[in-house]
Amino acid sequence: MHSEIEGSAGKGSINFGGRVEIEKLLDNPIWNALRTEQRSLAISQNGAGRFPPAIGPLAGSPDQSLESYDALRVLAGPGGLLVLFLPAPPLLPGAWSLFREGILTQMVCPKPARFDPTLLAESAKLRSLGASDIPAMIELATLTEPGPFRDKTIELGNFYGVFVEERLMAMAGQRMRLPGFVEVSAVCTHPDARGRGYAGILMSRVTQDIRDEGKTPFLHAYESNPAVSLYRKLGFTHRRTLRLAVIKRED
């Protein structure tokens, strides 16, 4: 069921007291996205929330209390998986197991650098992606694992792809939206096309869209991901570390 976001006081409230306070929403990005800019998408239960399964398994809660995990349990369903971004290691009660974990760097980009799209080879074409491209997008995401990607993930924002001979070889798009911020996500390149600069060009296009809205791009990546060096060249800087926890309901 869907729940209302509380107002200026009480559990779940947000105090928009200025830029610093707004940026603090990134400390718990999934939960705050689902109770602000992406509230219309939220499936909520006793203060916790998740995106619809057809979009992906991302979920969040205000804390790691037993009450929050009980709410997430309902959202997961029997045997279900959820993806959490946590400020501290997961503290899972008995009904859960840790399916996967990792250390994420959260990066923000106040002043994006531009990658010239004319650097694309003549055989490569960049264009926006739509519903007819979803099978190819899912195939590329399944191969490269940039993060959860489902049939309706494309509905979260603008996506762009690079095609070579009508074959999707790289893509990037938008995912979480919070006041003042939009996440760059699903950045991936087919192994046969790496080293050609596609990711930088696509991310530049996505970040320009975000800046045109008057918002700041941000992203999440494994700390060990070699692509972090590219993100720095594009103007992204480390903001904080988060814990990725893919959790499975065991009862």
N, C-alpha and C positions, 0 to 999 in steps of 0.2 A: 504494500500500500504506500501511497504518497503522503508525506507529512509536510507541515508548514515549517518554514524557517522562522525562528523566534525573532522578536524585534530587538529593541535596544537594550534589553536586559534578559537575564535568564540563560539557561544552558543552550549553547549553540549560537549565542548572539555574536555579532560582529560590530566592533566599534571602528568606524572609518574615521580615525582621528588624524589622518595625514598620510604622506607617502610612506613613512617608516612603518606605520601601523598596517597599511595595505600590503606592504611587502612581507610582513609577518604571516600573511595568509599562505605564503609559499612554504612555510614550515610544515604544513599539513595539506599539501596541494590537492589531493583527490577529494578529501572530505570538503574542503572549502570551495572547490569548483562545483561540487554537487549541491551546495547550499547557497550558491550565489549565481554566477552567470549560466551555469548548466543545471539549474534547479529544475527546469521543465523535463529534464531527462532522468532525474533521480528516482530510483526505487528505494524508498526509505523505510527504516524500522527502528523505532525507539532511539533516534539520534544518529544512527549509522546510515550509510547510504552506499549504493553501488550504481554503476551504469547498467543499462539493460544488457542481458547476455548477448544479444545480436550485435552490440557495439563492442563489448569486451568485458573482462572480469575485474576491472579496476574497482576498488571499494575503499571506503574510509570511515573512520569513527573519531570522536573527539579525543579518545584516550585508549589505553589498553586495559581498562577495567573489565571485570567479569561481565558487567552489564553490557559493555560494548561488544565483547566477543559473543555473548548470547544473541545480541541483535544481528551481528554478522552471520551467525549460524543460521538464522532464519533466511537471510538474504542468499546464502550459499546454496541452501537446499541439500538433501541427502547426497553425500559423496562429492559435493561441489567444491570447486577451486575459486579462490579469490586472490587478487593481487593487491598488496598493501605497500605504501611508502611510509616508513616509520622513522621517527627521530632517534629511536633507540632500538636495541635488539628486541625481537619479538618475545613476548611473554605469554606463550600459548597455554590455555587451560587444557584439560584432558580430552575434550571433544575434538581437538585439532591436531594435525601433524604438519610439520614444515616440509613442503614439497620441494621448494627451491629458495635460495637466499643469495644476496649479493650486496655489495657496497656501491651506492650510486653517488655520483657528483651531480649536484644541481647547479646549473649555470644560467646566468642571465646576460642579456646583450643590450645595454643601453644605446650603443652606437654601432650598428651592424656595418661590417665591411662589405663591399660589393664585389661579386665575382662576375666578370663580363660574360654574358651568354653567347657572345660571338666566338668565344673560345671553343664552342662545340664544333666537332668535325661536321662537314657537310652532310654526312650520312646520318647524323643524329639530329633528332627534332625534339624540342621541349614543348609540351602543351599541358593544359589543365586536364585532370582526370575526372571522369564521370561514371555513371552507373554501368555503362557498357564495359568499362575497364575493370570492374570489380574482380572477375575471375583471374585476370592477369595479376592484379595487385595482391590477391590472396596467395597466388602461386609464388610470387616473388618474396612475400613476407614469410611464407612457410619455409622457403629455401634459406633465407638470410637471417631470420629471427630478430627483427629490430624491436620486437615487443608484441603484445597481443594485437591481432588484427582480425576482424570479423567482417561479415557481410555488410554491416551498417556503420563500420568505423568511419567510412568516408563522409558520413553525415556530420562529423564533428567540426569540419572546416575545409578550407581550400587544400586540394592536393594537386601536385604536379608530377609529371613523369618525363623521362627521357626515353625516346624510342629509337631503335636502330632497325631498319627494315621492318617496321611495324611491330617489333618485339619490345616489350617493356623491359628496360635494362636498369632503371634506377627510379626512385621516387622519394618524395618527402611531403609532409603535410602538417596539419594542425590537430591537436587533441584537446587538452584541458584548457579551459578559459576561466580566468578569475578577474576581479576588478583590476584593471591596469596591466594585465599580463595575458599572453597566449602562448601555449607550449608548442614548440616544434617537435614533431614526432614522426615515426615510421620512416626514418632516413635509412635507406638501404640501396645497395648496388649489387647487381648480379656478379658472381665471381668472374665471369667472362669479360666484364667491363670495368673492373677496378683499375685505378690509376689514371683514369681519363678526365678527372675533375668534375664528374657528374654531380657528386654529392654537394660540393661547394656551390655550384651553380644553382642547383635546386633549392638548397637552404637559403641562398641569397634571395631567390624569388619569394620563398615563403616568408622570410623575415621582412621583406619589403611590404608585403600585404599587411603584416602585423603592425608595422610602423605607420602605414597609411591609415590604420584605425586609431592611431594615437596611443598604441599600447607597446609594451616591452616584450620582446621574445624571451622565452626561457626554455630549457630542455633538461632531460635527465639522461645520463649515460653511466654505464659501469666505469668505475674509476680506472680500471685496467684497459679500457677500450682504446686502441691506438687512434681512433677517430677524434679523441679529445683534443689532440694537437691541431686538427683541422678546425674544430669549433673555436679554439683560441684565435686562430688566424681570421676567423669570421667576426671576431669581436666579443665572443662569449667569455665570461670570467666565472670562476668558481664562487658560488655563494655559500653553500653548506653541503654537508654529507648527510645522506639519508640511507636507511636500510630497506632494501627490497625484500619482501617476504611473500612468497606464494604459498598460501596455506590451504589445507584440504580438510574439509569436515569429515570426521571418521565415524560418526554415529548416524 
